[in-house]
Amino acid sequence: MQMTQEYSGPTLVEPFADALPCTAVAPGILPLATLVHPCTAEKLKQLGLAVIDIEAKAVAALAARIDANFVQACQYMLACEGRIVVLGMGKSGHIGGKIAATLASTGSPAFFVHPGEASHGDLGMITEKDVVLALSNSGETDEILTILPLIKRLGVPLIALTGNPPSTLARAANVHVNVSVAQEACPLGLAPTSSTTATLAMGDALAVAMLEARGFTAEDFARSHPGGRLGRRLLLLIKDIMHTGTAIPKVQENALLKEALMEMSRKGLGMTAVVDAQQGLLGVFTDGDLRRHLDEQVNVHTTPIAELMTRQCKTVHPDKLAAEALQIMETHKINALLVVDDQGMLVGALNMHDLLRAGVV
């Protein structure tokens, strides 16, 4: 026999003027009904705004903590010959994971270690060349205090971010950065809200300060993010995406217009190069050129392509960034480019669709 579970969610009633309706999204379960919570729309907005206000004040208060301790923490991490090991339990652990990721992607090698796992073998991941960055709002997290003697024995610098300067962790650290908050945004004062936001903001401040100090560039960032749009724009070269060999549309300088049109149709790039016997580039003929010359009643069967081609055409080198090809196309309002080497020999071709497929656009 199929069992049914009694519905125990919000009361199903008709909508009323002061309520915030939420239309059911599971047809067949709550067909025609509207879920209505007794809390009004205005009240929900007020609660949300109160959280934003409390957390904004908590972050603003951190400005006074960008002090000598902050500078010393940066100096320890800048001098680190190994990696920055971030520790944190619970919500602080989630924040620690993000801080470690931010550090690693901005030029400061870092990784996150779970304190509970550290006491069961993962402490071996920390070496004498590392720096430990420990997060704990109370500064009394048992799992961190358990491994504290071992961290001290390793002799590695310990940086603590806590909301409790007199705590055990703060006092044991080589440098303590105060991330205390006046109140949590949670009305019960229990769920970590303002405190985790403040810790995250301070972690960002540390990471960005070191980014600047290291002279970290956009190209450096791209190397850590090769799959992202920025990485593709800053790392992808024209030779990585251009058409080569038999895929390059090209005809000899003595070819007729009809031969050039057939080559353009076969290769599908909206143009064809015109080359000499040694593959030196002489010019280009495009779809746009064809439209312009049709008004002149040219004979496709007898007109040499050399009479119609554009001789001083735009080209690009294969070792240039694909983003530079995009810039040339946008600046000169063209949709394709021929690629030549240092001697002016034709080596490739690409169009806007190639840049789109590569994610450069």
C-alpha positions as CSV (number, residue, x, y, z in Angstrom):
1,M,0.0,0.0,0.0
2,Q,1.4,3.4,-0.9
3,M,1.9,5.6,2.1
4,T,1.3,9.4,2.0
5,Q,3.0,11.9,4.2
6,E,0.9,14.6,5.8
7,Y,1.8,18.1,4.6
8,S,3.2,20.2,7.4
9,G,4.4,23.3,5.6
10,P,2.9,26.8,5.4
11,T,-0.8,27.2,5.6
12,L,-2.7,27.0,2.3
13,V,-5.0,29.9,2.2
14,E,-6.2,32.5,-0.3
15,P,-3.8,35.4,-0.9
16,F,-4.5,38.5,1.1
17,A,-3.3,42.0,0.5
18,D,-0.5,42.2,3.1
19,A,1.0,38.8,2.5
20,L,3.9,37.6,0.4
21,P,2.6,34.9,-2.0
22,C,4.8,32.2,-3.4
23,T,3.1,30.2,-6.2
24,A,3.6,26.5,-6.0
25,V,6.2,25.2,-8.5
26,A,5.3,21.4,-8.2
27,P,2.2,20.8,-10.4
28,G,0.1,17.9,-9.1
29,I,1.3,18.3,-5.5
30,L,-0.2,21.7,-4.7
31,P,-2.4,22.4,-7.8
32,L,-4.2,25.8,-7.6
33,A,-3.0,26.6,-4.1
34,T,-0.9,29.5,-3.0
35,L,1.7,29.3,-0.2
36,V,1.4,32.3,2.2
37,H,3.7,33.0,5.1
38,P,2.3,35.1,7.9
39,C,5.3,37.4,7.7
40,T,4.5,40.4,5.5
41,A,6.5,41.5,2.5
42,E,7.5,44.8,4.2
43,K,8.6,42.9,7.3
44,L,10.8,40.6,5.2
45,K,12.4,43.6,3.5
46,Q,13.1,45.2,6.9
47,L,14.8,42.0,8.1
48,G,16.9,41.7,5.0
49,L,18.0,45.4,5.2
50,A,18.9,45.0,8.9
51,V,21.2,42.2,8.1
52,I,22.9,44.2,5.3
53,D,23.3,47.2,7.7
54,I,24.8,45.1,10.5
55,E,27.3,43.3,8.3
56,A,28.2,46.5,6.4
57,K,29.1,48.1,9.8
58,A,31.1,45.1,10.8
59,V,33.2,45.3,7.6
60,A,33.6,49.1,8.0
61,A,34.9,48.6,11.5
62,L,37.8,46.5,10.0
63,A,39.4,49.7,8.6
64,A,40.8,50.4,12.1
65,R,42.4,46.9,12.2
66,I,44.5,47.5,9.1
67,D,47.4,48.3,11.4
68,A,50.9,47.0,12.3
69,N,49.6,43.5,12.9
70,F,48.0,43.4,9.4
71,V,51.4,44.6,8.0
72,Q,53.3,41.9,9.9
73,A,50.9,39.2,8.8
74,C,51.5,40.3,5.2
75,Q,55.2,40.2,5.7
76,Y,55.2,36.7,7.1
77,M,53.2,35.5,4.1
78,L,55.3,37.4,1.6
79,A,58.5,35.9,3.0
80,C,57.0,32.3,3.0
81,E,59.1,30.0,0.9
82,G,56.5,27.2,1.0
83,R,52.7,27.6,1.1
84,I,50.2,29.3,3.2
85,V,48.2,26.7,5.1
86,V,44.7,27.9,6.1
87,L,42.9,26.2,9.0
88,G,39.3,26.6,10.1
89,M,36.4,24.6,11.5
90,G,32.7,24.8,10.6
91,K,31.7,28.1,9.0
92,S,35.2,29.4,9.5
93,G,36.4,26.4,7.5
94,H,34.2,27.4,4.6
95,I,35.6,30.9,4.8
96,G,39.1,29.5,5.1
97,G,38.6,27.5,1.9
98,K,37.6,30.6,0.0
99,I,40.5,32.6,1.4
100,A,43.0,29.9,0.5
101,A,41.6,29.8,-3.1
102,T,41.8,33.6,-3.3
103,L,45.4,33.6,-2.1
104,A,46.4,30.8,-4.5
105,S,44.8,32.6,-7.5
106,T,46.5,35.9,-6.7
107,G,50.1,34.8,-6.5
108,S,50.4,33.4,-2.9
109,P,50.4,29.6,-3.1
110,A,48.0,28.3,-0.4
111,F,45.7,25.4,0.4
112,F,43.1,24.6,3.1
113,V,43.5,21.9,5.7
114,H,40.7,20.7,7.9
115,P,41.8,20.9,11.6
116,G,40.0,17.7,12.5
117,E,41.7,15.8,9.7
118,A,45.0,17.4,10.6
119,S,45.1,15.6,13.9
120,H,44.6,12.3,12.1
121,G,47.4,12.6,9.6
122,D,46.9,15.7,7.5
123,L,49.2,17.7,9.7
124,G,52.0,16.1,7.6
125,M,50.9,18.4,4.8
126,I,52.5,21.3,6.7
127,T,56.2,21.8,6.2
128,E,58.8,23.9,7.9
129,K,58.8,26.4,5.0
130,D,55.0,27.1,5.3
131,V,53.0,29.7,7.1
132,V,49.8,28.8,9.0
133,L,46.8,31.1,8.9
134,A,44.3,29.9,11.5
135,L,40.7,31.2,11.6
136,S,38.5,30.9,14.7
137,N,36.0,33.5,15.9
138,S,36.2,32.4,19.5
139,G,39.9,31.6,19.3
140,E,39.1,28.5,21.4
141,T,38.2,26.0,18.7
142,D,39.1,22.6,20.1
143,E,40.3,21.0,16.9
144,I,42.7,23.9,16.3
145,L,44.0,24.0,19.9
146,T,44.6,20.2,19.7
147,I,47.2,20.7,16.9
148,L,48.5,24.0,18.2
149,P,51.5,22.4,20.0
150,L,52.5,20.5,16.9
151,I,52.4,23.7,14.8
152,K,54.5,25.5,17.3
153,R,57.0,22.6,17.4
154,L,57.4,22.9,13.6
155,G,58.5,26.4,14.2
156,V,56.3,27.8,11.4
157,P,54.9,31.3,11.7
158,L,51.3,31.3,13.0
159,I,48.9,34.0,12.0
160,A,45.5,34.0,13.7
161,L,42.3,35.8,12.6
162,T,40.0,35.7,15.6
163,G,37.2,37.8,17.1
164,N,38.7,37.3,20.6
165,P,42.1,38.9,21.2
166,P,42.6,37.4,24.7
167,S,41.9,33.8,23.4
168,T,44.3,30.9,23.5
169,L,44.8,31.0,19.7
170,A,45.4,34.7,19.6
171,R,48.0,34.6,22.4
172,A,49.8,31.7,20.8
173,A,50.1,33.3,17.4
174,N,53.1,35.1,16.1
175,V,50.7,37.8,14.9
176,H,47.0,38.3,15.7
177,V,44.6,40.1,13.4
178,N,41.4,41.2,15.2
179,V,38.2,40.5,13.2
180,S,35.7,40.9,16.1
181,V,32.3,42.3,15.4
182,A,29.8,44.2,17.5
183,Q,27.0,41.8,16.9
184,E,26.0,38.9,14.6
185,A,23.3,39.7,12.1
186,C,21.5,36.6,13.3
187,P,18.8,37.9,15.8
188,L,19.6,35.0,18.1
189,G,23.3,35.9,18.1
190,L,24.1,32.3,17.3
191,A,24.6,31.7,13.6
192,P,27.9,33.1,12.3
193,T,27.0,35.9,10.0
194,S,28.7,39.2,10.6
195,S,31.8,37.4,12.0
196,T,32.3,35.2,8.9
197,T,31.7,38.2,6.6
198,A,34.3,40.2,8.5
199,T,36.8,37.3,8.3
200,L,36.3,36.9,4.6
201,A,36.8,40.6,4.0
202,M,40.0,40.6,6.0
203,G,41.2,37.6,4.1
204,D,40.5,39.5,0.9
205,A,42.4,42.5,2.2
206,L,45.5,40.3,3.0
207,A,45.3,38.6,-0.4
208,V,45.0,41.9,-2.4
209,A,47.7,43.7,-0.4
210,M,50.1,40.9,-1.2
211,L,49.0,40.8,-4.8
212,E,50.1,44.4,-5.2
213,A,53.3,43.8,-3.2
214,R,54.3,40.9,-5.4
215,G,53.7,42.9,-8.6
216,F,51.1,40.4,-9.7
217,T,49.8,41.2,-13.2
218,A,46.7,40.4,-15.2
219,E,48.8,37.9,-17.2
220,D,49.8,36.2,-14.0
221,F,46.2,35.9,-13.0
222,A,45.3,34.5,-16.4
223,R,47.8,31.7,-15.9
224,S,45.9,30.6,-12.8
225,H,42.6,30.8,-14.7
226,P,43.3,29.4,-18.2
227,G,39.7,28.2,-18.5
228,G,38.1,31.6,-17.7
229,R,37.4,34.4,-20.2
230,L,40.3,36.5,-18.9
231,G,42.6,33.5,-19.3
232,R,41.5,32.9,-22.9
233,R,41.9,36.6,-23.7
234,L,45.4,36.8,-22.2
235,L,46.9,33.4,-23.0
236,L,45.3,32.2,-26.3
237,L,47.5,32.9,-29.3
238,I,46.4,33.4,-32.9
239,K,48.3,30.3,-34.0
240,D,46.3,28.2,-31.5
241,I,43.0,28.9,-33.3
242,M,43.9,29.9,-36.9
243,H,43.1,27.8,-40.0
244,T,46.2,26.3,-41.5
245,G,47.3,24.2,-44.5
246,T,44.6,23.3,-47.0
247,A,42.0,25.0,-44.8
248,I,43.4,28.5,-45.7
249,P,41.4,30.1,-48.5
250,K,43.9,31.2,-51.2
251,V,44.3,31.6,-54.9
252,Q,47.2,32.6,-57.2
253,E,47.5,36.1,-58.5
254,N,46.6,35.0,-62.0
255,A,43.3,33.4,-60.9
256,L,40.0,34.6,-62.2
257,L,37.2,36.0,-60.1
258,K,35.1,32.8,-60.5
259,E,38.0,30.7,-59.1
260,A,38.3,33.0,-56.1
261,L,34.6,32.8,-55.4
262,M,34.7,29.0,-55.6
263,E,37.6,29.0,-53.1
264,M,35.7,31.3,-50.8
265,S,32.7,29.0,-50.9
266,R,34.8,25.9,-50.2
267,K,36.7,27.4,-47.2
268,G,33.8,29.3,-45.7
269,L,35.7,32.2,-44.1
270,G,34.1,35.0,-46.2
271,M,37.4,35.8,-48.0
272,T,40.3,34.4,-49.9
273,A,44.0,35.4,-49.9
274,V,45.8,36.1,-53.1
275,V,49.4,34.8,-53.1
276,D,52.4,34.6,-55.4
277,A,54.2,31.3,-56.3
278,Q,56.2,31.4,-53.0
279,Q,53.0,31.9,-50.9
280,G,53.9,35.5,-50.3
281,L,50.7,37.5,-49.5
282,L,49.7,39.9,-52.2
283,G,46.2,40.9,-51.1
284,V,42.8,39.7,-50.0
285,F,39.3,39.5,-51.6
286,T,36.3,39.4,-49.4
287,D,32.5,39.1,-49.5
288,G,32.4,42.9,-49.1
289,D,34.6,43.4,-52.1
290,L,32.3,41.2,-54.2
291,R,29.2,43.2,-53.3
292,R,31.0,46.5,-54.1
293,H,32.2,45.2,-57.5
294,L,28.9,43.7,-58.6
295,D,27.7,47.2,-59.2
296,E,30.4,47.6,-61.8
297,Q,29.1,44.7,-63.9
298,V,32.3,42.7,-63.6
299,N,32.4,39.4,-65.5
300,V,33.2,36.6,-63.1
301,H,34.5,34.4,-65.9
302,T,37.1,36.8,-67.4
303,T,38.1,39.3,-64.6
304,P,41.4,38.5,-62.9
305,I,41.3,38.6,-59.2
306,A,44.4,40.8,-59.1
307,E,42.3,43.6,-60.5
308,L,39.8,43.5,-57.7
309,M,41.7,42.4,-54.6
310,T,42.7,44.8,-51.7
311,R,46.5,44.9,-51.7
312,Q,47.2,46.7,-48.4
313,C,45.2,44.3,-46.3
314,K,45.2,44.0,-42.6
315,T,47.3,41.0,-41.3
316,V,48.4,39.7,-38.0
317,H,51.3,37.6,-36.7
318,P,50.7,34.0,-35.5
319,D,52.4,34.7,-32.2
320,K,50.1,37.6,-31.3
321,L,47.3,37.2,-28.8
322,A,43.9,36.2,-30.2
323,A,42.5,39.2,-28.3
324,E,44.7,41.4,-30.6
325,A,43.0,39.9,-33.7
326,L,39.7,40.8,-32.2
327,Q,40.8,44.4,-31.6
328,I,42.0,44.7,-35.2
329,M,38.7,43.4,-36.5
330,E,36.7,45.7,-34.3
331,T,38.8,48.8,-35.1
332,H,38.7,48.3,-38.8
333,K,35.2,46.8,-39.0
334,I,36.3,43.6,-40.7
335,N,35.3,40.0,-40.0
336,A,38.4,38.1,-41.0
337,L,42.2,38.3,-40.9
338,L,45.0,36.7,-42.8
339,V,48.0,35.5,-40.7
340,V,51.6,36.0,-42.0
341,D,55.0,35.3,-40.7
342,D,58.0,37.6,-40.3
343,Q,58.8,37.2,-44.1
344,G,55.2,38.1,-45.2
345,M,54.4,34.5,-46.1
346,L,50.8,33.4,-45.6
347,V,50.6,30.8,-42.8
348,G,47.0,31.0,-41.6
349,A,43.5,32.7,-41.6
350,L,40.8,33.2,-39.1
351,N,37.5,35.1,-38.7
352,M,35.2,36.3,-36.0
353,H,33.5,33.0,-35.7
354,D,36.8,31.4,-34.7
355,L,37.2,34.0,-32.0
356,L,33.7,33.3,-30.8
357,R,34.2,29.6,-30.6
358,A,37.4,30.1,-28.7
359,G,35.6,32.3,-26.1
360,V,37.8,35.3,-26.9
361,V,34.7,37.5,-27.7
